[in-house]
């Protein structure tokens, strides 16, 4: 099952609260155990920053976030990272990143701009 939300969350804590509430609903319905530590529920977060009143910026996707706490930390880290990139005159790259819980930062996985090659 995949559930997609509109881009209207403000920060990591708000996203974590949404995941907690969604988990309670799914557990109550009996559709999912929502045991993130067992891989029953994973979060992929698309993050972009922008100034109020302007369009959304370039987004990055943070894949396979495995706990509610990690959702809050990963999203907040990525918001702060993107703001820092933009304020230093750089450009945010449309890419897929992963959350490294030990280092408490996102790491690049792959660029979304280029065609992905799968080797079997």
C-alpha positions as CSV (number, residue, x, y, z in Angstrom):
1,X,0.0,0.0,0.0
2,X,1.3,3.5,-0.8
3,X,-0.2,6.6,0.6
4,X,0.8,10.0,-0.8
5,X,0.1,13.3,0.8
6,X,-0.1,16.8,-0.6
7,X,3.0,19.0,-0.1
8,X,1.7,20.9,2.9
9,X,3.8,19.9,5.9
10,X,6.1,22.5,7.4
11,X,8.8,20.5,9.2
12,X,10.0,17.1,10.5
13,X,8.0,17.2,13.7
14,X,4.8,17.7,11.8
15,X,5.6,14.8,9.4
16,X,6.5,12.6,12.4
17,X,3.1,13.4,14.0
18,X,1.4,12.5,10.7
19,X,3.2,9.2,10.6
20,X,2.2,8.4,14.2
21,X,-1.4,9.2,13.5
22,X,-1.4,7.2,10.3
23,X,0.2,4.3,12.1
24,X,-2.6,4.3,14.7
25,X,-5.3,4.3,12.0
26,X,-3.7,1.5,10.0
27,X,-3.2,-0.6,13.1
28,X,-6.8,0.0,14.2
29,X,-8.0,-1.1,10.7
30,X,-5.8,-4.1,10.8
31,X,-4.2,-3.3,7.5
32,X,-0.6,-3.1,8.8
33,X,1.3,-3.8,12.0
34,X,3.2,-0.5,11.4
35,X,6.3,-1.9,13.1
36,X,8.9,0.3,11.4
37,X,11.7,-1.5,13.1
38,X,10.6,-4.7,11.3
39,X,10.2,-2.9,7.9
40,X,6.4,-3.1,8.0
41,X,6.2,0.6,7.4
42,X,8.7,2.9,5.7
43,X,8.6,6.6,4.9
44,X,9.9,8.2,1.7
45,X,9.9,12.0,2.2
46,X,10.1,14.6,-0.6
47,X,11.5,17.8,0.7
48,X,11.8,21.2,-0.9
49,X,12.2,24.7,0.6
50,X,10.9,28.0,-0.7
51,X,10.1,31.5,0.5
52,X,6.5,32.2,1.4
53,X,4.4,33.1,-1.6
54,X,6.9,31.5,-4.1
55,X,6.6,28.1,-5.8
56,X,8.0,25.0,-4.3
57,X,11.8,24.6,-4.9
58,X,13.7,21.7,-6.3
59,X,12.9,18.6,-4.2
60,X,15.0,15.8,-2.9
61,X,13.6,12.5,-1.8
62,X,14.8,10.8,1.3
63,X,14.2,7.0,1.0
64,X,13.3,4.3,3.5
65,X,13.2,6.2,6.7
66,X,12.7,3.5,9.4
67,X,11.3,5.2,12.5
68,X,9.1,8.1,13.6
69,X,12.1,9.8,15.3
70,X,14.1,9.3,12.1
71,X,11.3,10.9,10.1
72,X,11.6,14.1,12.2
73,X,15.4,14.2,12.2
74,X,15.8,13.3,8.5
75,X,13.3,15.9,7.3
76,X,14.7,18.7,9.5
77,X,18.2,17.9,8.5
78,X,17.3,18.0,4.8
79,X,15.4,21.3,5.3
80,X,18.4,22.9,7.0
81,X,20.8,21.4,4.4
82,X,18.8,22.9,1.5
83,X,18.5,26.3,3.1
84,X,22.3,26.3,3.7
85,X,22.9,25.3,0.0
86,X,20.6,28.1,-1.2
87,X,21.9,30.8,1.2
88,X,25.5,30.0,0.1
89,X,24.5,30.7,-3.5
90,X,24.3,27.0,-4.6
91,X,21.5,25.1,-6.2
92,X,19.5,22.1,-4.7
93,X,19.9,19.0,-6.9
94,X,16.9,16.8,-7.7
95,X,18.3,13.6,-6.1
96,X,17.5,10.6,-4.0
97,X,19.1,10.6,-0.6
98,X,19.2,8.2,2.4
99,X,19.1,8.9,6.1
100,X,22.2,7.8,8.0
101,X,21.0,7.6,11.6
102,X,24.5,7.1,13.0
103,X,25.8,10.3,11.3
104,X,22.5,12.0,11.7
105,X,22.5,13.3,8.1
106,X,21.3,12.5,4.7
107,X,23.7,11.1,2.1
108,X,23.3,11.2,-1.7
109,X,22.2,7.9,-3.3
110,X,21.5,8.8,-6.9
111,X,20.8,11.8,-9.1
112,X,17.2,11.9,-10.4
113,X,18.1,14.1,-13.4
114,X,20.1,11.3,-15.2
115,X,18.7,8.1,-16.6
116,X,19.2,5.3,-14.1
117,X,20.9,2.2,-15.3
118,X,20.1,-1.2,-13.7
119,X,22.7,-3.9,-14.1
120,X,21.4,-7.5,-13.6
